Amino acid sequence: MSVPITQQSTILAKYLDLDQRGKILAEYVWIDAEGNTRSKCRTLDKSPSSVDDLPEWNFDGSSTGQAPGHDSDVYLRPVAYYADPFRKGDNIIVLTECWNNDGTPNKFNHRHECAKLMKAHSKEEVWFGLEQEYTLFDQFDNVYAWPQGGFPAPQGPYYCGVGTGKVYARDVIEAHYRACLYAGVNISGINAEVMPSQWEFQVGPCEGIQMGDQLWIARYLLQRTAEEFGVKISFHPKPLKGDWNGAGCHTNVSTKSMRVPGGMEVIDAALAKLAKRHKEHLALYGSDNDLRLTGRHETASMEAFSSGVANRGASVRIPRSVAKEGYGYFEDRRPASNIDPYLVTGIMVETICGSIPDADMYKEFARESTD
């Protein structure tokens, strides 16, 4: 007979309080071939003072779709670390990049190219804010808390809703919020979304490569938190067919010159550049995004680029406050919930700030897709 989850948690707490005798547990996190997070833990003799103190490690890439079985070692190079909200104490979560044994970045390592672009355009001080939508499912792959074999009432009362029958699994969401704050993720808010059992959290503003880093860690923390509640997380952009909203990852963007009086002209120039590369951006804006970008449910059609003030049915929305003040930021509403944030922020900087030698996010992704 299995032990109930609540009792399991009580038993585990007893062991988590044991003295680690000065040792540090470091959970190494990476992104696999399918865009999911993976992790494994190792023991360190002392707390690192910088990311340079963290050792390189490796894993079996043939088990994650990142390497062939006859040459399966893929190396993990630490790039950032965060306080561990699950083990607490001095224990840490380590974000890593995946590298091949010949010294080249693994083909699913999109952070490497993104980091080069961010460094080259660091004077632009590009800020990002990502709005990560996601959907909750139970362990049997049913939308969480929906009626068995049926549907809840139509959309309307759920967005930012309060009360029984309007919001579900708030305990999971609150736990994740605190976990992000403890870890040091710049999580800026949460809200229930339009479809019941769909939620959103926002990360940012973050500058440059930190945006991708922090969103990946926030996703890891979400799935790790939900695991303890027996809840599954879906980042699919259209998790349910029918008259239900999809899930996106709206991308807010602002450069230094956009944030000063007269910045609206810079924003308009950026939108003109985005319009010219509409198809290239969509190629990097998430899989199955065509199921979501239909022109309905607060989305624009994939067929053509559009923009507008306070228009949630446009490809890019200019907040009304920005239009009124004449400077600020814009919101790209095209990215799907399952994006790789390194690809999206990378091509955004490449488009609005300029490409650099040997770093083309679109061409690199297109090449990898045909490998």
C-alpha positions, -999 to 999 in steps of 0.1 A, spaced: 0 0 0 14 34 -10 19 62 15 -4 93 10 13 124 -5 8 144 26 24 118 48 53 114 23 60 152 27 61 149 64 85 120 62 108 138 37 109 170 59 126 150 86 155 142 62 157 176 46 166 190 81 196 168 85 231 184 87 249 182 53 282 186 71 293 215 50 285 199 16 265 217 -10 240 201 -33 240 215 -68 211 206 -92 224 209 -128 196 219 -152 198 218 -190 174 220 -220 170 188 -240 162 181 -277 125 186 -272 127 219 -254 121 203 -219 142 209 -188 163 180 -174 183 179 -143 206 158 -120 224 166 -88 260 165 -76 277 172 -43 302 201 -40 327 206 -12 319 242 -7 296 271 -19 308 287 -51 317 324 -51 311 327 -88 299 306 -117 336 300 -125 339 279 -94 313 253 -106 328 222 -123 319 211 -158 299 179 -159 284 156 -185 254 134 -192 242 107 -216 230 127 -246 216 96 -264 189 94 -237 178 130 -243 179 131 -281 211 153 -280 237 128 -292 241 94 -309 246 63 -288 281 56 -301 293 90 -289 268 100 -263 287 122 -238 274 158 -238 291 183 -215 273 207 -191 290 241 -187 275 262 -159 264 297 -169 243 308 -139 232 296 -105 203 303 -81 193 295 -46 175 262 -43 139 267 -29 134 230 -25 165 219 -6 171 254 8 202 263 29 233 269 8 221 244 -19 219 257 -55 203 252 -89 228 255 -117 217 265 -153 240 250 -179 248 250 -216 252 218 -235 285 213 -255 298 185 -276 331 168 -269 348 184 -299 344 218 -283 314 230 -303 280 239 -288 254 212 -290 229 218 -319 201 223 -293 222 249 -274 206 281 -286 219 302 -257 254 303 -272 244 323 -303 220 344 -284 247 354 -259 270 366 -287 242 389 -301 234 403 -266 271 410 -260 275 427 -293 245 450 -287 250 455 -250 252 493 -255 216 492 -266 206 479 -231 178 458 -244 152 450 -218 128 421 -221 97 410 -202 82 376 -210 46 367 -201 46 329 -198 11 313 -202 6 276 -194 -21 251 -187 -26 227 -158 -35 190 -163 -40 162 -138 -20 130 -138 -45 114 -162 -40 141 -188 -73 158 -182 -74 196 -179 -71 201 -142 -104 203 -122 -126 203 -154 -157 181 -151 -151 145 -159 -161 139 -196 -175 174 -198 -166 211 -200 -168 240 -176 -189 271 -183 -177 292 -213 -149 317 -209 -157 349 -192 -154 347 -154 -119 330 -153 -95 358 -163 -81 372 -131 -110 355 -114 -116 351 -77 -136 324 -60 -145 287 -62 -154 276 -97 -135 305 -112 -99 297 -104 -82 263 -99 -49 252 -83 -41 285 -67 -19 267 -42 4 255 -70 7 290 -84 14 306 -51 40 280 -43 57 286 -76 57 324 -71 75 320 -37 99 295 -52 109 320 -79 114 348 -54 135 326 -32 157 315 -61 163 351 -72 142 350 -104 129 384 -113 93 373 -114 71 404 -117 36 389 -113 10 362 -119 -26 360 -130 -53 335 -139 -59 334 -176 -90 334 -199 -93 296 -201 -100 279 -168 -70 261 -154 -47 283 -175 -23 307 -157 4 332 -165 35 344 -148 57 373 -159 95 375 -157 114 407 -162 124 433 -169 157 414 -176 185 427 -197 201 407 -225 209 370 -220 195 371 -184 160 370 -199 164 336 -214 182 323 -184 156 334 -159 126 322 -179 141 287 -182 148 285 -145 112 298 -138 99 270 -160 120 245 -142 107 257 -109 71 256 -121 74 220 -132 93 210 -101 67 226 -79 38 211 -97 54 177 -94 49 179 -56 12 186 -61 7 158 -86 -1 184 -114 12 184 -149 23 216 -168 16 220 -205 33 248 -225 14 238 -257 1 268 -275 -33 252 -282 -38 225 -255 -75 222 -262 -94 224 -295 -125 245 -297 -136 279 -285 -109 282 -259 -80 306 -257 -45 293 -266 -14 300 -246 13 324 -256 45 340 -244 41 377 -252 75 393 -255 79 429 -243 109 447 -257 126 481 -250 160 495 -259 177 524 -243 167 548 -270 130 537 -268 129 546 -231 136 583 -235 113 611 -249 111 607 -286 114 569 -283 82 563 -302 101 570 -334 126 543 -325 97 519 -318 81 527 -352 114 520 -369 117 487 -350 82 477 -361 91 483 -397 121 460 -394 99 433 -377 73 435 -405 100 427 -431 111 396 -412 77 383 -402 81 348 -415 116 344 -401 104 354 -367 74 330 -368 98 301 -377 114 307 -342 82 315 -323 72 280 -312 59 248 -326 22 244 -334 18 281 -332 -4 280 -363 -31 264 -341 -31 295 -319 -25 324 -344 -58 322 -361 -71 358 -358 -94 347 -330 -91 345 -292 -70 377 -289 -45 367 -316 -34 380 -350 -34 358 -381 0 343 -391 -5 355 -427 5 391 -423 22 414 -398 1 440 -380 5 465 -352 -18 488 -333 -22 508 -301 -40 488 -274 -49 462 -300 -47 426 -287 -56 412 -321 -24 426 -337 9 410 -341 25 437 -320 6 459 -295 17 493 -285 4 500 -249 -18 530 -248 3 546 -221 34 543 -244 15 560 -273 4 588 -250 38 594 -234 57 589 -267 83 564 -254 86 531 -236 83 496 -251 62 473 -274 47 439 -270 52 412 -296 21 389 -292 31 363 -317 54 340 -297 38 308 -285 40 295 -249 65 268 -259 92 291 -273 129 288 -266 134 323 -251 170 323 -264 157 320 -300 130 347 -296 151 373 -278 181 365 -301 163 371 -333 145 401 -318 179 418 -311 192 407 -344 163 423 -362 160 456 -344 196 462 -335 214 445 -364 231 412 -372 267 403 -364 292 381 -383 286 343 -377 255 348 -357 222 345 -375 195 330 -353 171 322 -381 197 305 -404 212 285 -375 178 272 -364 168 264 -400 200 244 -405 196 225 -372 160 217 -381 172 198 -412 200 179 -395 
